Each structure stands twice: as structure tokens, then as C-alpha cells.
Amino acid sequence: HFFGFLYLSLLLSGFPPLFQKMNLLVFSLTPCLVYWVLGGIFYLMEQTPWCAMYRVQPRPVPKDVRDNTVTLRQVLLAVFVQHILQVLISICAGLVLGEQPEDPLWLCAVKLPLSMVVLDTWEFWLHYIMHHNNTMFRMLHSWHHRLYAPYGWGALYNHPIEGFLLDTVGTAFAMFAVFLDEKTALVLMCLATAKTVSDHSNFYIPWSPLCFPFANNAKYHGFHHDPKGFRKNLQQPFFTFWDDFLGFAEHHQISHD
């Protein structure tokens, strides 16, 4: 309802010239849509018997909810609030910056993987600090680790401050550091969102483009949410090079029995 009202209000408010080349609402809302739709697909897969072969850990959703220290309803509400803040910040930033020139396709193809490396680096080091500073972990990152058994919709369940620093600021930093144009920035945001949801989904699907090209996947990140992997597999959402370089990587699957 909020997103629909916001979209209709802006369309009727006389602002269409501000949204000529890249509709700012599409830019702001599409990553959120990716999150909720893909998270819903994984939620349905958890309850579908024929999808059990793709589970990283053989556990039903009701047991997951009981094992975690936060309810599904609390997770969904927190993520929804975070998305509202992200959309408002994105719209405000877009109105201030205005339209940006488009890059040629070949340059977009070069800049996109560079921005993925920058985003991974930002998130790794912030994640590392939160795991090695007891105060920051207790006040901020402990929220996310209430999900001992993660699932897709819980991918962005964070303390609001952590969500702002990790996701909003981190993505913006990657976009500006590499000078992405609007469409490539949208691809980055949607890809990072889809990858994060997949990595928390408890599903490893070998033929999925969110799994097979990446060493960082639901098997890899699922271990981080296990108590035995608390300070392992810190990197998100794409690669593992910082974990590999610093000795934090554990490239294997575990199961909760």
C-alpha cells in the first residue's frame, strides 16, 4: 500500500519531467520487489517436498522459526521498514543528483564486476569489525544472528543502523566509486539483492545463476550462521577472496542435526 500510494502520488504530482530516462521509482522499488518475490519463492520451496533435494540443511520451516530467536513476523516487519527508508533515501538522492549520462555497453560490462568487488570489500570489512568488536556486535550485528537457521526473507534482517551502513551506504559507495550509470547501478542493486536472498535461503540449486558461478552461496554462508562458523565465511554477497586471503574461508557444507 505504501509503495503503491507513493508511486501514484508522484505520477499525479507534476513531476514526470524528473523521471524521463530512468524512472526514479522503478530504480528505487525494483530491488525491493526482487527481495520480496524471490524470498517468497524460497519460502514456498521450503514447504514443497520435491524441493527438499536442493536444501543445504534438511529442516522444515516451522522448526526453523522455533529455533530462531526472532519470529517470521518480526523479520518481515523489520525488513519492510528498512526498505521504506532505502526507497526514500534513493528517491531523495535521485532528485538531488538528477539524470546521469549513460555508459556504452562495453563499459558497463567492465564496471559491473568492479562494483561487485568494491561492494564485497565494503561489506566484508564492516562485517569483520562487527564480529571482532563486542560492543558493535552486541548492539548491532547480533540482530542478524538471531537467525541461527537463515531463510530468504531474513537476508536483510538487521539492526536499522547496520542495514543503513551495510546495504544502503555500501551499495552507494560501490556505485560512486566505480562511477556506474543508472541502469548498471540498478543491475548491481538487483543482483546483490537476489544474491543475498539466495545465500540465506537454505537452498543450493546447481543450475541457478545465483549459485553455480559463485563460491559464495547458501552452502558457504549457511556455515557462518552456525555457531561453529561464527567468525568464518564473513564475505558477502558475491565472492570469497577476502576470506580466502585472511584464512576465514570454510568451503564445505554442514548440517544441523
N, C-alpha and C positions, 0 to 999 in steps of 0.2 A: 504494500500500500504506500509506504513512504517513497519508494523508488518511482512508482507509477505517478504519484502526485507531483513529485519533483520534475519528472520528465514532461508531464502535461503543462505544468506551470511555466516552465521555461519556453516551451514551444509557443505558448499563447502570450508571452510577455513582451514580444517585440524584439527579442534578442537573436533571431535566426542569422543575421549577418556575422555574429560571433562564432557560428558553427558551420562555416562554409566547407572547408576542405576536409577536416576531420571532426565529425560531430563530437563535441566535448562530452556529452552524456554517454555516448557509445564508448568512448575512450575510458570513461570513469567506471561505467557499470559492467562492461563486458567481463573483466577479471572476476568480479563478484558472481556473475552468472555462471562462469566456468566453475567456480568453487562449489556453489550450491548444487548444480546439476551433477557434476562428477562425484561429489560427496554422496549425493542421493543414489547414484548408480552403485557405488561401492556398498552403501548401506543395504540396498536390495540384494546385492550379490551375497552379503553375509548371511542372508536368510534363504538363499537358494541352494538346495543340496548339490546340484550339478556343478556349482562353482567352488565346492569345497576343495577340489584338486589344486586350485590356484592359491589357497590360503597359505600364508607363511606359517601361521600357527593355528592349529585346529581347535578353534574355540568359537562358541556361539555368541551372538551379540548380547543376549540377556546376562550371561556370565560376565562379559566384559564390563557392562555397566555397573554390576555389583562390585567387581574387583577394583574399578577405578574409584578415586575419592572425590569425584565430581560427576554429577548426573548429566545425561544427554541434554536435558532441557537447559541446564546452566551453561553447557558448552555452546549450544546453538544461540542462546541469548547473548553471550559474551562476543561470539564471532559476528553476530548481526550488528551489535553496537560498534565493533571495530570497523566493519565495512561502512557503516554510515559515516564515521569520522574520515575514513580513507577517501570516500567519494566526495565529501565536502572539501577536503584538502586538495584533491585532484582538480575539482572544478575551480576553486579559487586560484590555484597555481596556473591553470589553463587560461583563465581570464586575464591574469596579470601578464603572462608571457606572450599571449597571442599566438598567431599561426607561425609555425616554423617551416623553413624550406625543406623539401623532400630530397632525400639522397637517391642516387641511382641504385638500381637493384644490386649490382655487384658490391657496392659499398655497404649496403645494408647486410649483405651476406658475410662481410668481413666484421662489421661492427657487432652483430648479434652475439657470436661466440665470445668476443672480447667482453661484452657487457655481462655475459653469464659468468665469466671468470671474476670480474670485479664484484658482482653480487655475491658470489660464493665466498670471496675473500672477506667482504664486509661481514657477512653473516657468521662465518667461521670464527673470526676474532672476537666479535661481540658475544657469541655463544661460548667461546673458550673462557672469556673473562667472567661470564655469569656462572660458569661451572667451577671456577677457581677462586671466586670471591664469595665467601659465605654470606655476607650481607646482601649482595646483589641476588644471589641465588634464593635466599630466604624471602626477600621482598618482592622479587620479580619472577625469576625463571621457575621457581617451584610450582607456579600455577600450571605451566605446561606439563610438568612431570607428575601432576595428579592423574595423568593418563598413563598408567602402567601398561595398559593394553590399548594402544592407539587405534583410531579409526579415522576414515577420511574427513568427516566433518570436524574432527578435533585438531586438524592440522594447524589451524591458526588460533587455537585456544591459548591465549597468552594474557598476561597482565597487560592492561591498556598501554602502559608506558613501554613495555617491551615490544608490543605489537607496533607501536609508532616507530621506535628506534630500529627494530629489526627489519620490518617489512616496508613501511612507508618511506622512512629515511633511506634505508638500504637500497630500495629499488630506485628512488630518485637519484641517489648518489651514482649508481651504475649508469643511469640514463644520461646524466650530465657529464660524467667522467669520460664517456665514450662519444658524447655528442650525438645521441640517437635522434632520428627524426620521429615524428609522432607515430607512424604506423609500425616502425620497428620497435619503438618503446611499448606499444600495445602488444606486439608479439611476445616481447620479453615478459611483460606482466602476466599474460595469459599462460605462457609456457611455465613460468616459475610457479604460478598458482596451481596449475594442473600437476606439475611435478611434485609439489609439496603435498597435495592431497593424495596422490598415488603413493608417495613414500610413507604416509601414515595409514594407509588403507588396510594393511594386513594382507594385501594381495600382490603376488608376483606373477604376472602374465607374460610368459616368454616372448610372445609375438607383439606385445604392446610397445609402441614407440616411446612410452614413458618408462619402460623397463630395460629392454634389451640393449639400447645404446649406452646405458649408464651403469657404472659400478655402484653408484649411489641409488638405492631403490628401497622397496619395502623390506627386503631381507636385511639390507645394510642398516637402515635407520631404525628398524624394529629392535635391533640389538641395543641401540642407545637407550631405548625406553625400558629395557630390562635392568634391574638393579646391578647385574654383573657388568653391564656395559655403560654405566653411569657417566664415565669420563672417556668413553670410546666413541668412535664414529660421530664426531662432532659436526662434520661438514654438511652443509645443506645449501641449495636443494639439488645441485647438478653433479658435482664432481667429488673426488676424494683426495686430490693432490696434497692439500694441507695435512690431512690425517695421515697419509702415506709418508710424507716428509718428516713429520714430527712423531711418528710412531703410535698414533692413536687408532689406526685402522684395524678393524677385525672383519675380514671378508668371509664371513660364514653365516649360516642360518642357525638360529637357536629355536627351541620350542619351550613353551611354558606347559609343564605337565603338572 
